[in-house]
Amino acid sequence: MSLNDAGDFRKMVPVDEGVVQQVKQIAFDHMKNGYGVSDGEDISKVIRDYTMSLAPEQRLSASWTLNEIFHSEATRLGEYVHQQDPNWDWGKPFDTSILDGYRQGVDMQA
């Protein structure tokens, strides 16, 4: 597939809800186990495996959608941790028990 004929693939498209949950769980795991950072291999594999199951013309937009969902969830997690620990920054250790109150896709105020 050539990107020359891809058009504007940067658009949200419907994707499998099970994969969406995997993507959000990986973002959570990165926050809990790596304080918000990782090598990215796990998320890349999930997105790659899913998109390769799609028709070629659907892959770019599906990949972009899942990346957007991942980054959105990671940002939400970062904001949540920062509300609980204002001195925290990406990669800096924090008390991961504060994530016990986090709910995916739900904005919570501290």
Secondary structure, DSSP 8 states (H G I E B T S, - for coil): --GGG-----S-----HHHHHHHHHHHHHHHHHHTT---SHHHHHHHHHHHTTS-HHHHHHHHHHHHHHHHHHHHHHHHHHHHH-TT--TT----GGGGGG--TT-----
